[in-house]
Amino acid sequence: MSSMLRFVWRASRGHRLAPWRSPYLRWRMETYSGIKMQHIGFLEFWGFMWRERHNLRRFLEWTTEMERYARPAEKQGG
């Protein structure tokens, strides 16, 4: 759940109270689904999120895994 919130927080920068207005998220939705950016509003955004919730969850799990590879935890001990 924290990875999901972290992604939404980063991706909706400047539009956190209205993520459907985020140019980045609208662009991502357009490239994924073909819905034109100009036609994405509140209902389209949340409808897309609901329909694609399983794929979005898989994507976020994948990004979390890739982040672990990119930034491995420091080894403890000395």
N, C-alpha and C positions, 0 to 999 in steps of 0.2 A: 504494500500500500504506500509506503514512503517513496518508492521509486516513481509511482504514478503521480503523487503530489509534487514531487521534485520536478518531473518533466512538465507538468501543467504550469507550475510556477515559472519555470524558465521560458517555456514556449509562449506564454501569454503576457510577457513583459510589456508594460504600458497599457494593457487591457485586462488586468487580472479580475476585475469585477464583471467584465463582459468579454469572455474569451472568444466569442464568435466574431468579434471585431478585430481580432489580432490578424494582421496581414500574413504573418508566418503560418499560423494555423489554417487560415483560409487557403493559402497557397498549397499547403500540404494536403488539405482535403480535396482541392481541385486536381492535383496530380494523382492522387490515389483513386478518387471516385469519378472524376470527370464533371462534377458539379462546378459550374463557373463561379469564380470568386464573387462576382457582383450579385449572385443570387443566394449567397449564404447569409442567412439571418439567424435569429434565435431558434426558430423551429427546425430549420434545416441542420443547424449545428448539432442540437441535442438529438434530433432524429438519427443523424449520422453516428453520433457517439453511441447511441443505444443499439443501432443495428450492427455496428462493427465492434462492440465491446469485447468480444472474445479475441478478435484479431488484434485489437489495440492492447489488450492485456499481454498477449504473446509478444508483441513488439516491445512493450515496456520491460518484460522479463528478459528479452534478448539484449536490450540496451543496458540493463543492469549488469548482465553477464559480461558484455563488452567493456563496460566501465571498469569492472574488476580486473580485466586483462590490461587495460590501459594504465590503471593506477593501482598496482598491487599494494597490499598493506605492508607496512614496514615490518621487518622481522624483529621480534622482541628478543631480548637477551643481550649479552654483551661480552 
